Amino acid sequence: MLDNIVGLMLMVSLLVGFGFPKEFAVGAMVPGTALGVMIGDLVFFFLAFRLAKQTGRSDVTAMPLGLDTPSTFGYTLFILGPSYLQGINALGLAPIDAAHRTWYIGIWCIVMSGVIKLALAPMTEWIRRVVPRAGLLGSLAAIALVLISFIPLTDILGHPLPGILALVIVLTTLIARVPLPGRTPGTLGALIIAGGVYYAICAVGGFGYEFPVTPTVQWMPTKWLEAWQFQWIGAFADAVPYLPIALPFAIGTVVGGIDCTESAAAAGDHYDTRTVIGVEAIATLLAGLSGGVIQTTPYIGHPAYKAMGGRAAYTLGTALLVGSAGLIGYFALLESWIPKPVVMPILVFVGLEITAQSFLATPRRHYAAVALACLPALAVLAMNIPGRMFGDGALMGAGIGPDSLANDDLRASIKTLTMLSSGFILTSLLWAWMLAAAIDRKLKMASVVLFAATLLTLFGVMHSPLPGNQLFLPYGPESWGDIVIDADNRPHVFEFAAGYAIAAVFFFTWSFYPGTYQINHLTNEH
């Protein structure tokens, strides 16, 4: 329950950081997003009862489902936030019009993610065979470690006294497995203990701590129902540049859903993988059609819930709390009165857990490939503060941007980091896939992956130098306008693409060398 509430809080707070209207996010985006969680958890609740009836067992534990944390960061930081700023700065839209445009783009991304997941549900085993786990899970590990675990530290350590206390409680209970008195769940314990400290300091006064102002609640919000008028259909062209960012998240949740289903089977609860992925897909699709902007996914942790005595009621409780919070409107009260430093450690735990699971589920010989997948995400982290600085209204109003820097080396470094961070999820996946294939001596496959990277780079799906990770054509007549890459950026794009292309040819040629397939015994074992 708290994990999902924190996910909704995170989405809203990150959007507000871009200047997005908070009331719009709460009234239009939160209800549909929460509805997706409610639908998915209700179905998993009934699937648990069906499995119990089929097996005659009384200890069946339901599959957990909730908001996908990597998507919460990825969609907000790389789709919703940038598209809102693009509407304000590049298109000159009023804030409310830019918010509607952003909402429509988010709806398209979630609807398409649901469609992709529904299409992939019958092919889950084929995906696992074709793409190594180092590629699929490595890109998730990159998001988890670099973004999910790191970025919340600014909220946690912004109020270090309750923040550190909550972080210690969450990590000690959930990772070290040291129980709190009375078997109190770690997240609840952190909320009670560290939250009490937070409000005690508020009562004393000073130190930058203040009691929150109770917001005006939009009871029974209706804004989200406008999604069923399908005005967002006309925003497809605006959404296209962002789909390459969104769809890898969808594929990642499919793989994660497969792993979670296998984890449940290992604990004794055998659910059909295709059914689990299908439920996830339908929940995501209905969330998008209802104005939601974050996808749902099965959660890691089924064996832990089972060991704690969880059966089916916890998914029912999650469905009712999260769904009612968004649809009735009291989420605004939770968002205001739950101190962020006290609950943000949940995200640190989630990030560490996803990272650990990514390594555990990957063959040891592919560990370096998982680590390689994290490097493009580091470029995102490195560009986080400079990107926000150059996007500040005061600097933009003064005409100050990366291109106005006097230091040529610094300007070139920022350009390189911008291109590395653009489409980093696909970059992480392909880099890890390439290295995993090379480790397994599949150099022709590595060549194919690098050739794919060449094509994706030529159209800006990866390494786009344009604002908002825009797609483009490498060549075209001037009458096509901005859809064709400009002459200043074309050399940078072509050099990236040439690097991948030459490496692909080199790998293909190298694959014919006889010694390529003499795999070392230690490589196989370790």
N, C-alpha and C positions, 0 to 999 in steps of 0.2 A: 504493500500500500504506500509506504513512505517513498520507496524507490520511484514509483510512478508519479506521485505528487511532486517529488523533487524534479523529475523530468519535465513536468509542465511548468514548474517555477523557473527552471533553467531556460526553457524555450522563451518564456516571456521576458526574463531579465536580459538575455542575450539580444533579443529584438529591441528592447528599450535602449540598450547600449548603442544601437545604430540610429537612435532617434525615432524609432517606430512608435506610433501611438499605442499606449498600453491598453486603453479601453477597447480599441479595435481588436487587438490580439486576444483579449479576454472574451470579448463578445462574439468574435467571428471564428477564430482559430482554435481556441481551447475546447469548446463543446464537441466539435467533430473529432478532434484528436482523442478526447476522453471517450467518446462513443466507440471508437475502434477498440480501445482497451476493454470496455465493458462487453462488447459483442464477443471478442475473442475469449475472454475469461469465462463468460457464461457457457460458451460452447465446450471449452475444456472441462468445465465443471460437470456438464452432462456426459461428456465422453468418459470421465472417471467413473461415474455411476454405471455407464454401460459396460465398461471393462470389469467392474466389480461384479455385475450381474452375470457376465459371460464366464468369469473364472470362479465365482463363488467365494471370492476373497473379501475380507473386510478391511484390508490394509492398503488398498489402492490409493495412490497419491496422484492428484491431478497435475497435468503439465502447467507450469507457470507461464504467463504471457504478459507482456507490458510494452511500454514505449521503448523503442530501440535507442539506447543511449548514444552509440556512434552517430546514428542519423540525427539525433537531436542537436549534436554539435555540428555535424557536417551540413545538414540542411540549413540551419540557422546562420552559421558563419560563412558559408560559401554559396548559398542560394538566396535565402530570404533577405538577409541583411544587405548583401551587395546589390540585389535587384531593387531594393527600396532606395538605396543611395543612388543607383543609376536613374531611377525615376525622378528623384529630386534634382540631382546635379546635372545629368546629361540630357534628360528630356524636359526638365523644367516643370514637372508636375507639382500640384499642390500636395501637401502631406497626405490628405485623405485619399486623393486619386492614386498617389504612389503606393499607399497601403493596399488599396483594392487591386492594383496591378500585381503587387507582390503576393497577395493572397491567391489570385488566380494562377500565378506561376507555381506556387506551392501546391495548389490543388492538382494541377496537371502532373507535377512530379510524383505525388502520392498515388494518383490514379494509375499512372503508367507503371509505377513500382508494383502496385497490386496486380495489374495485368501481367507483368513479367513474371511475378512469383506464381500466379495461377498457371501460366504456361509452363513454367519450369517444374511444377509440382510432380508431374508424371515422369520427369527426366532426372530426378535427383541423383540417382545412381550414376547416370552418364556424366553428369557434371563432376562428380567426385572422381571419376576415372580419368577425365581429360585434364582438369586443372589440379595441379598438386596443392595440398593443403598449405604449403608454405606461401603460395600466391594468394589464395583466398583468405586464409587466416592471418597472413603477414600484414595485409593492408588493414585488417581490423586491429591487429596489435599496434600498428602505427598510430591509428586514431586513438586507441585506448590509452596507450602509454603517454603519448606526446600531448594529446588534447584533453581527453576525459580526466586523466589523473593530474595533469599539471595546471590547467587553466583554473579549476576550482580553488587552487591554493591561494589565489589572490583574494577570494572571498573569505576563506578559512583564516588566513593569516592577517587579513585586514582587521580582524578582531581576535588577536592571537590567544587571549586567555580562554574564552569558551571554545574557540576554534581548535586549538591544540588538544584541549581536553576531549572534545567530541571525536577528533581524529584518532586519538589514542584508544578511546573506548571502542570505536567501530573496528579498527584494524585488529585490536587484541581479541575481540569477541568473534569476529567473522573470519579472520585469517589464522590467528593463533589458536582459536577455538577454546579460549578461556571463558567459562560461563560467568555471567553476572549473578548476583544473589537472586534466588527465586526464579531462576531460568528466564529472566527478563531478556527479550531479544535485544541484541546489541544496538540496533538503530533506534529502538524505542528508548533504551537506556541512555543513549547519547542525547536524544531529544529532551528527556526529563532532566538529566543531571546537568549537561552543558547548557540547556535552555534555561534552567533555573538560575545558573550562574549569570547568563546573559542578562536576564531580566532583573537580577539582583543588582548588577552594575547599573542598569538603567534607572533603578530606584534610587541608588546613591547619587547618580548624576555625574556629569563630566566624562572625561576620557573618550568623547565622541560617541557615547552610547545614548540613544534616545528611544523612548517608547514609540512604536509605529503609530501612524495616524490611520484610524479605521477608514477604509475606502468606501466609496459609494458603491454598493453592490447592485449589479444588473441582475435582479432576480428573474429566473426563467428567460434567459437571453434568447432573442429570436434572430439576431443578425446572421448566425450560421445557417439558418434555413434558406437564405438567399442563394446558397450554393446549389440548391435544387432547382433554381431558375435557370441554371446552366449558362449564365453570362460568361463564365470562365472559358467556355469553348472557344470564344474568339481570341483568347490570349495565347493560342498554341505557338504562334511564331515567336512571341516573347519568351516562352518556356523552352523552346528547342535548345538554345545554348546551354541551358542548365541541366538538361536530361543526362548528358554524359557524367555529370557529377552525381546525380541521384541514383541512376540505375545500378552502379556497382554496389551501393549500399543495399539495394534490393537483393542482388545476387549473394551478397555477404550474409544476409539474414536467412536465405535459403540454406546455405552451408551451415550456418550456426544452428538452424532448426534441425537439420539432419544430426548434427553432433549432440544436440540436447535430447533428441529422441533416442539416440543410442545410449546416452547417459542414463535416461530413465529405464531403458531396457536392462542395463547392467544392474540397476537397483531393484529389478523385478517387475517393473510395469511396462508391458510391451504394447506400445501404440503404433499404429500404421504411419510410417513416415509420410506417405503421400497425403494422408488425412491431416496430419499436423501442419504440413506446409500449406495445404489447401485452406485450412481454417485461418492460418496466418495471412494468406493472400486475400481472402474474402474480408477479414477484419480490416486490413489495410485499404482495400478498395472501397468499402463502405465508409471508412473514415474520410478518405479523399472526397468521395461524392457528397459528404456532409460538411465539407469545409475544413477537414483536418489537414495538417501540414507535416505531421511526423508519423512514420510507419510503426506498426507493431511487429513484435517478434517473440518467439518462445525464449524464455530466460534460462541462462545457466543456473544450476543450483537445485534441480529436482532431487538428487540424492540427499542433499543437506536438509531440505524440507521434510523428506520422508524420515530421515533419522531423528528429526525433532518432533515427529508425531503428526506432521501435517497430512491431511487427507484431501478432501475436496472443498471444505468450507473456506479455506484461505483464498482460493481463486474467486469464490462467490463474494466474499467480503471485499476483495480488491475491485471486482466488477462494480459492485454497488457503490463503494466509496468514490472511486475515480469517476465513474459515469455520472453519479449524482452531483459531484463537485462541479463538473463542467456544465451539465445540462440544467441544474437548478441555479447555479451561479455562485455558490458559497466558496468556490475555489479562490475568489478574490480575497476572502477573509483569511484563508490558509496561506495564500501567497504573502499577505501583509504581516501576519502574526507569527509565522514560523521563522525563526532567525536563520538566515542563510548559512552563517558560519557553523551552525549546529548540525545542519542536514547535508551540506555539501561534501563532508567526508564520505558519504555513501557513494558519491561519484568516484572518489579516489579508490575506494574498494572495488567498485565495478571495473574501473580501468585496469587495476592490478590483476583482478581475477580474469578478465578477458585476455590480458597479455600472458598470464601464466598458462591458461587453457590453450592459447595459440601455440605455445612451445610444447606443452604436454601432448597435444593432439598431432604434432608434426614429428616425423622421423628425426632422430638426433642429427643425422648427416645433413639435414636441411636447416639446422638452426641458424647458420650464417645467412641463408636466404630470408628467413623471417626478420633477422636484424637488419638486412639490407633494405627491406620494405619500410623500415622506420625512417630512413634518411630523408625521403621527400617530405615526410610530415614535419621533420625538423625545420625544413625551409618555411613551412607554413607558420611554425612557431616563431622563427626568426623574423618573419615579416609582419607578425601580429601587431606589435607596437608601432613600427614605422608606418605600416599601412593605415592604422588608425590616426596617426599624427598627420600624414599627408591628406587624409580624408576629412580633417577638421575644417570647419567652415572658415575659421580665421586664416589658416594657411592657404586654403583654396582661393579665398577672396583676394589674398595678396599675390596670387599667381605662383605660389611656392609649391613645387612638387618634386618628384625624383629627378626629372629631367633638368631642373634648375640648379642642381647641386654643382658646386665649382670643382669638387674633387672627382676627377675622371674615374679613378679606381673604385671609389665608393659608388658612383653612379652605375658603373658596369656590374658591380657586385649585386646591387639592388635589382638590376635588370635580370641577372642570372637567377637570383633567388625567386623573383616574381615568376619567371618561366618554370622553374623547378616546382614551385608550389601550385601552379595552375594545373588542375586535373590530377593532383597528386595521388588520388586513390587508384586510378588506372596505372599511373607510373609505378606505384608501390607494388601493385599486383603483377605487372609485367616484368619488373626487375626481379622480383622474387621468383616468378615462374621461370625466367631465363636462367637464373643461377641454379635453381633446383634441377632443371633439365640438364644443365651442364654437369652438375654433381653426379647425376645418374647416367652420364655419358650419352645423353640424347641430344647431340649437337644439332641435328637437323631440326628438332623441335625448338631448340633455343634460337635457331636461325629464323624459324617461322614467327616466333614471338617478337624478335627484334624487327622483322619486316612489318609486323602489325603495328609496332611502335612508330615506325617510319610513317606509315599512312596516317595514323592518328595524329601525329605531330604536324603533318602537312595541312591539316584542316583545323588545328587548334583544339582538338579534343584533349590533347596533352600539350603542355608547354606553350599555351597561348600567352603572348605578351600584351594582349589587349585588356583594358579594364573589364572587370566582371567575367573573366575567363571566356570571352566571346569566341564563338566559332568563326571561321572565315574560309574563303577560297584562296588558294595560293596564287592564282592568276585569273584575270578576267578583264573585260573592257571597263573603261572609266564610268560608263553609264550604269554599272552595277553598284556603284557607290561603296559604302563602308563594308559590304559583304566580302570585298576583296582586301587582302592584307596590304597595308600601306608599304611604300618603298623603304621607309626607314626600318621597319620591323622585319621585312621579308628576309634579309640576310641572316638574322639571328635564327629565324624559324628553319631556314634551309640548312644551316650548319648543324642544328640539332638533328634534323631528319637525315642529313648525310652521315652523321656519326652513327646513327642506328643502322642505316642501310649498309654502310661499309662493314660494320661489325657483323651484320646478318650474312653478307657474302663471305666474310672471313670464317664465320662459324660453319657455313655450308661446305666450304672448301676443306676446312679442318676435319670435318666429319669423315672424309675419305682416307685420312691418315690411318694406317693399320693399328698403331698403338693406342688409338682413341678408346677402343673398347676393352682394353686390358684393365679392368677395374681392380683396384687395389683391395686386398682382403680387409684392411682396416677401414677403408671407405664404406664397404658393405656393412661392416659390423657396427661402426660408430657414426 
